[in-house]
Amino acid sequence: MRSIRKGQILLVLTLGVACTAWGQGAGRAGRAAAAQQTAAPATPPAAATGRGGRGGDAAPASGATEFFTYDTSAAMAPAIPDAPPTETHQKITVNGEALAYTARAGYMALHNATSGLSEAHLFYTSYAKDGVAEGSARPVMFFLGGAPGVAATWQEFGGLGPKRMKWAADGSAGAPPYSWVDNPHTLLGQADLVFVNPVGTAFSRPDQPSRGPNFWNTAADIASLAEFIRGYLNTNNRRNAPLFLAGEDAGTARAAGLAAYLNEHAIPVHGIVLLSMTASADSSAGDTQYLTLLPSLTLAAWHHKKLSPELNAMSAEQISGQARQFASREYLHALYKGDRLTAEERTKVVADLSRLTGLSKAFVVNNNLRISLDRFNAELMREQHRGLSPTDARVSGFTPPAVGGGRGGGGGGGFGGAVAAPIDFNLTGLAGGFQTAYESYLRRELTFTGNSNGIFYLSSGGTGAFTATGNDDASLSGAFARNPNLRLFVGVNYFDLSAPFYATEYTLAHLNVSPEVRAHNITVSHFEAGQMTYVDNKSLAKLQGELTSFLTAAGAPARK
C-alpha cells in the first residue's frame, strides 16, 4: 500500500469515461513507496506499489525467469469461466447474539455496454445476513482495497469480515501453521459486506492480457468498480439498500471518486468510510510538508521513549496536542520567517524541535529546521542500527550500517551489486503468513475451487504502471456537491508515517464543502494504530464501535 515523498510520471493511458479522479493513485506524492518506471509496450510494467511498500519490486523482463508478475504482452490466458460463486452458510456471535449469514466467493464478469462482451472478471467475497427481507433498509458496504495492486483482502481477513487472521501476541503473523478465528468485531452485525478486487488484484484478471493496462488508470478503475457494484446490487436484489463505500490508503481517493461517479449514474451513495486517508497535495507542498509531518514524528519518538521523561509520561492525545500546537504556531512562524528569524527565535525553535522529536539540536540545525521522514528514520534509532516502519512507527527493525564492497571489492547488495530496497518491517511480519492463511480459508471454509493453481495477488505483481490524477479533497468536494446528504467517516492513525495524521486533519480543514456538511456530515476518529487500524486488537474494537455509530447515524432521516 506506500513511500517517502516522491512524485510520479507514469505512462498515460486514457479511457473515454468521464468521472471525478480518485486521487494520486499509486500513492500520495510525499510519503509513499510507488512504482517509478514507465513500462515499454513489449514488456510487463513495473509492479505498482502503495504507500509504505505493500507493492513488490520492479518486474524483470518477460521470459523464462518470469513466473510471478502478470505479463500484459502474453498472447492469451486461460479463460475464466462464467459460473455462480461458491456459497456456504455459517454462524457467528456478534455483540452476544448469534448471527447466521451466507458467504460467497467467486467472479463477476464486466460486460461492455455496447458489445455485451466480457472484458474482465473481478474476484470478490461477500457476506450477507440471513433472513433479511427483500427491499430491507439493511446497508450494504463495498470495500475497495488500497493502492493499485493491493487487494481488499487486507480489510476482509485483517479484521472487518466475519473471520479474521489469528494474529500472534506481538501483532505479527507469527509462525506456521497459520489460521483464523471468528471475529466478534466484524461489521456484519451492521451491514452486509462485499470485498471487491480491481483488475490485477487477488484473482481478478482482464479477459485478454493485453487489455490489462486499459484498467490501470483513474477513469477505468472507477468505471469498472462502478459496473461491479451495479451488477452486484441488481443480481442480489439490493438496489434499494443504503450503499456505503470503504477505501483505505491510496484507495481512499478511489472511494471518493467512485461516490461521485455512481451518483452521476443514478446509483446514490449513502456514505463513505476512509481509513488511513491520502492527504491533499497542498498538505505536502513546500514547507507545509514539514509542518504536517512533525506531529507524526513526535508520536514515533514518544512511542520509542526518545523524548524527555515528562513528555514520555503523557498520553497519545496529550503529546499529539502539544505537537499540533507547536507546528501550527511557533514552527509555522519560524518556517515563514526563514532567515529573518532573530538569534533568540532561532535558538528557541531549535530547542523545541529537538525536544519534540528526540533529535539533537545539532541535527536540527544541520537540517535547517526541516526534518524529512527519511532523515528522521535514519537518525532516531541510529545508535541501535534500527529503522521504523512507514506503515507503523511502533514497529522497528535492524538496519545494517552501510559498508563498502562485497567480495572482490565491488559494491555490496546482492546479485549484480543491486541496492536492497527499503524494508517495511511491519508488513514483512504480516504479509506472508496472512496470505497463506487467507488462501487456505478460501479453499477450506469458503469452498472456493476456482483458479486452483493461480497466483493470488495480495499486494503486488498483478498490475502495471498506473496513471492517476486528482486529489482526495477535490473528489470529496465533488461527491458532497452532488449529494449534500452524503456521510463521511475518516479514521486517522497516529503511527502511520505514510499518512501523517496532521496532514489528514489539514486536508479535512480545507475541504471545500458547505458549512452544513462540515457541521453534520463528517465524522473523524483517531486511533493509536498504524496503517491498518483493524490489525490492532484494541483499535479494532474501537473502530467497530465508531463505525456502528456512524452507520446508525447515517441511517437517520436526511435533514430538510
N, C-alpha and C positions, 0 to 999 in steps of 0.2 A: 503495500500500500504505500514508500515515501522518501526526501533528500535535502540537501542543505543548500539553500538559496542559489538556484541556478535557473536560467531561462532556457527555453527550448525553441529550436526552429525545426519543425518536422515537415515531412513530405505532405504537401497539401492535396488532400483527396476530397472532392466535393460531391455532394448528392443534392439533387433538386428537391429538397424538403425544407420548407420554411418553419423555423421554430426558434425559441429562445435558447441561446447557448448555455451548456451546462458547466461552465467553469473552466478551470485551467487544465482539465484533462488529466494527463498522466501524473500530475502532481502540482502543488502550488509552487509558483515561481518564488522561491525563497527558501524552503526548508525541506525539499523532498528529493528522494533519490529517483531520478526519472531517466527514461531511455534517451540517449543522446545522439544516436546515429540515424541518418536517413537511409531507408532501405533502397537498394537498387532493384529494378523490376525483376531481374533474374534470380535474385537470392532472397531467402527469407529475411524479413526485417528483424531488427533487434527486438528482444522481448521488452515490452513496456513495463516499467516498474511503478510502484506507487510511492507515496510519501513514506519514507522510513525504510524502504528496501524490501517490501513484500514481493517485488518482482525479482527476476533472476538475472543472470549475466547475459551479455550480448550473445546472440546466436552465432554458432560457427557456420561456415559456408555449407550449403547443402551438399550431400554426397554420402559416402559410406559412413562417415562419422556422425551423421545427423539422425538421431533416433528419438529425440525428445521434442525439440522446438517445432511447432507447426510450420509447414513449408507451403506457402501460397503458390509456388511455382510448379507444384505437383500437377500432373495431368488429370488425375482423378483421385477419388477417395471412396471408401465403402459407403454405400447409400444407407442413410438412417431410416429404418422402417417406420411407416406411419402406423402406430399401434397405440392402444389405450395405455395410460400409465398403470403401473402396478398399484394395488390397493390393499391396505391392511387396516384392521380395526383394533384399536388399543385403548387403554385407560391410564389415567394419571391423576394424582391427587394435587389439587391446587387450592391454596387457602383453606385446607381442611375438607374440601369437597371433592368427591370423585367426578372426574370429567372423562366421558367417552368421546373418542374422536376417530376420524378416518384420515389416514396418512396416504399420500400418493407420491409417486416418483416416476418421472418419465419425460417425454418430449412433447413440445408443441411446435408444429410447423408454422412458419411465417410465409404467407402466400402473397405474391404480387397482386395488387388490386386490379391491375389491367389484364394480365395474362392468366391469373389464377394459379400460376405455377409456384411451387415451393422454392424459396431462396435460402432458407436456413432452418435449422431445428434448435430450439432453445431447451436446455435441460432445466427442470425445476423440481422442487419438492413442495408439497402443500399439506397443511394440517387444518382440518375443519371439524368443529364441534358437531357431534351427532345430535339429531333431534331438533335442529333449527328449522323452523318453517320457512318455506319459500317466500321471498319478499320481506323477510325479517330485517330489522334495523341493526342487526349484529354487524359490526365493522369487519372489513377485510383489509389486511395490511400487506403490502408488497415490499419486500426487502430487495434492494437493487445492487448490493455488493459495494465495492470500493473503487479504487482507481482502475483504469483499463487493464484487464488481465487478472483481476482479483475477484474470486468467486464469492457469492452470497453465503457460502458455507460457513464462513467465519461467524456471521451473525446467527445462523441456524444452529450450528453444533457447538459454537463457542459459549452460548448462554441464553438465547432467546427462544429457541424451539423447545418442544416437549422433552427431548432427550439432549443431554449435554455431555461434552467430553469430561471424563473423570480426571481432573487436573491433580497433579501431585501437590503435596503440602506446601512446597516452595513456589507454587504458581506456574511451574513449567509442566511439560507433558510427562515428565518423569521417565521411567524405564519401561520397556515392554514386559509383559503384554499390555497393550493399551486398550482401554474400554470406555464405556459410557454409563451414565446413570439417569434416572428420572430427574427432571428439572422442575422443582416446585416453584421456581421463579420465572417460568415461561410466561409469555404474553397470551398464550392460547385461552386463558380464562377470560380475556377481554376482547379478543378478536380472532378471526381465522387468519392464518399466517401463510404467506406464499413467498418462497425464496427462489428468485429467478436469476439465471446466469446469462449475461450477454454473450454474444458470439465470441468464441475464443476463451471462455472460462468454463470450468468444470467439464462437462461433456458436450457443451453447446458448440456447434460447428456450422459453417456455411455449407450449402449443398454441393458447391464446387469450390475447391481450394482457392482458385484464382479470385473468387469473389470475396474472400475474407477482408481485404483492405476496404471494400465498399462499406463495411460496417464500422470501421475504425476511425470515425470522425464524429464530431458533435451531433450533427443533424441526423445521421443514420443511426447512431447509437440510441438517441431518444426516440426516433420513429419506430425502430424495431421493438423497443421495450413497450412503447405505447400500443403497438399492434398485439404484442403478447397479452398485455393487460386487457385490452378489448376482447380478445379471443377467450381469455380465461373467464372473464365475467359473464360473457354470453354462454359459453359451454356449461358453466356451473350455475346458471340462473342467479347470478349475484349482481346483475347490472344495477339494481336499485339499492345496493348496500352502501353505507358510508365508506368511502375509499380513502385509504391512507398510504403514503409513500414513505419509505425509510431508506436513507442513504448514509454512508459512512466514509470518512476520509475524503478523497477527491470525488467520490461518488455522491457527496452532498450536493455538489453543483448539478450532477445528473438529476437528482430528485427534484431540485428546484426548477430546472428547465423542463423536466417532464410534466410537472404540475401545470405549467403554463400551456404546454403543447396539448395535454389532454383536455383542458378547459376549452381550448380553441376548437377541439374536435368533438365537442358535446359530450364529454365524459368528465363530469365535475369531480374535483378532488376536495375532500373534506379537511385533510390535514397532512402535514409533512413533519417527519422526525429526522433531525440531522445530528449525527454523532461524530465528534471529532471534526468539526466543520472546517472546510477550506476557507481561509480568510480572503478578503478583497486584496487586490493588487496595491491599493493605497496603503494598506496596513504594513506592507513590507517594502515600501519605496523610500529611498533616501535615508535620512536619519530616523524616520519613523520606525524602520525595521529594528533599530536598537531599543527604542522606547517600548515597542510591543513585545520584544523578546525578553527584556530584562526581568520581569516578574517570574517567567518560567525558569530562568537561570537561578533566581533566588530560591525557588521551591526545590530545585535539584540540589543546590548546595545545602539547604535546610535538611532535606531528607538524609543526606550523607554526613550530617553533623560537621559541616565545614564552616559554620558561622559561629559567632560568639555564643557563650553559654546562655545569655539572656534571650537571644534570638532563637537558638535551638530549642528552647523551652516553650516557645509559642506554639499555638495550633496552626494548622494549614491556613485557616481563614484569617488568623491574625497576621501571620507573616506575609500572606498574599496581599492583605490590605496595606501593610507598610510598603511593600514593593510597588503597588499601584500608585500610592500617594507620592512616593519618590519619583517614579517615572513620569507622572503627569505634571509635576511641579518643578522640583529642583533640576532633575535630569533634562526635562524638556527645555527649561530655561538655559541650561549650560550648553546643550547642543545648538540651540538657536543662536546664542551669542558667539559661540566659537572662540576665535582669538580675541574677542572683545572682553572675555572674562577677566576680572581682576585677579591678582595673585591670591587674594583671600578666597574669592569664589572658587577658583580652580582647586585650591588646597582642600576646601570643604567637600566639593563634589567628588574628588578623587577618594577622599577618606570614606564617604558614604557609599560610593560604588564598591570599594573594597569590602566594606562592612556587609553589604547586601549580596555579594557574590562569593565571598570566601577567597577571593584572589588578592594577590599582593598589590600594594599601591604602585610599586614599580611596574607591574604588569599592566595595570590600568593606564598609567602614564604612557607606557610604550605603545599602547594601542589607541592613544589619543581619545580616551573615554568611550570608545566604540568597541564593544565586545561581541564578536560574532560567535555563532554556535560552535563552529569547528574549533576555534581557538579556545573557547571556554572548555570544550570537551577534552582538548589535549592538555589543558593546564590544571583543571580542578583536582584530578587524582593522579597527576603526573608522577609523583614520588612512589606511588604504588603500582605504576605502569598499568593503570586501569582507565577504561573509557566508558562513557554512558551510552545506553541505547536510545536512539532518537524516538522510538515509539514508546518508551517507558524509562524515564530518567532514573527510576529506582533500581533498575537492573544494570549492573556494570559487568565488565569482563576484562580479562587480561589483554593488553595491547603491547606486544613486544616492541622494544625501542628500535629505532631504525639502525640497521647495521649495514656496513658496506660489504658487497661481494659475497658470492657463494663460492663453491669450489671452482678453482681456476681463475678467480679474480673478477669474474663477471658480476653483474648485478644480481641480487637475490630475488626471490619472489616466485619461484616455481618454474614450470616449463617455459623456456624461451625468455626468461627474465621478466615475465609479466608481473605487474604490480598487483598485489592482492586487493580485492575490493573491500571496502569497509564492512565490518560485521555489525549487524543489529543483534546483540546478544539476547534480547528479549524474544524476537521472532525465531531465532535459531533454536531456542529452548522450547518453542511451541509447535512449529510448523510440521516437522517430520512425524512425530507421534500423533499429532492432530489429524493429519491426512490419513495415516494408517488406520486410526480408529474410525474415521468417518467412512472410508471405503468399506470397511468391514460392516459398519452399521447399515450402509445402503444394501449390501448383499444379504446380510443375515436377518435384519429386523424389518427393513422395508421391502425385502424380497426383490430388489431390482436386479435383473439379469442381463439387461441390455449392455452393449459395448463392453463385454466381459473382460477383454484384454486391452481396452483403450486407455489412453492416458487421461487422467483426471487433472485438469489444470487448476490448481488451487490458487496460485499467486503469480505464475509466470509461464511463459512458453507457448501459449496458445494464441496470443495476439502480436501484431507487429506495431510499427510506429503509429502513434495515434495523433490525429490532428484535432486540436481543440481551441476554442476561442471563448471569450467572455469571462464573466466573474460570477461568483455566488450572489453578490449583492444585487447585480443587475437582474439575474434570473429570479431572485426572490421578489424584488420590487415589481417585476413584470407579472409574476404569479399573483401577488396581492392586488395589483391594479385590475386584473381580470376577475378576481374573486375576493372581494373585501371581507368575506366571511371565512376565508381560509385560516386554519390554525397552524401554528408553528411551535415545535419543541426543539430546543437546542441543548444538547449535552456537551458540557465543557469540561475537559480533563486537565487537572493541574500538572500532570507529569508527562504529557505528550509534547515532547520538544519539537516535533514536526508540525504540530498545530498549536502554537503558543496561545494560551488561554486569553491573554490580554489582546492579542491580535483579533481573536474572535469577538471579544467584547467591543473592540474598536469598530469592527465591521458592522455589528448589530447597531451600535450607536449612530452609525452613519447610513443606515438603511433608509432608502427613500420611500417611505410609506406614510400613510395618513396618521394623524395623532390618535384617531380612534383605534386603528390597527395596532399601533405601538402600545396603547394602554391596555387593550383587551385580548389581543390575538397571539401574543408572543410569550412563550414560557422559556426561561433559561434556568438550567440547573448545573451546579458544579460538583465534580466528583474527584476524590483522591485516588485517581487511577491513571493508567497510561492510555495509549491509543484505543484499545479495545476495552471499554468500560466493563463489559459483561464477563470478561475473563477473571476479573477480581471479584471474589465471593461477596465481600461486604458491599462493594459498589453495585453489583448485580441486584442485590435485594433492594437497594435504594432506587436503582433505575426502574425496576419493575413497579415499585410503589408510585414513582413520579409519572411513569407512562400510563399507569392505571388511572391516576387522577386526570391526566391530560386527555385520555380517550373519553372519560366520563364527561369532562367539561366540554369537549368538542362535540359531544352528542347532544348538548343542551340546545334549545331553540335559538336560532340566529337573532342578533339584535335588530330591532326595527330601525 
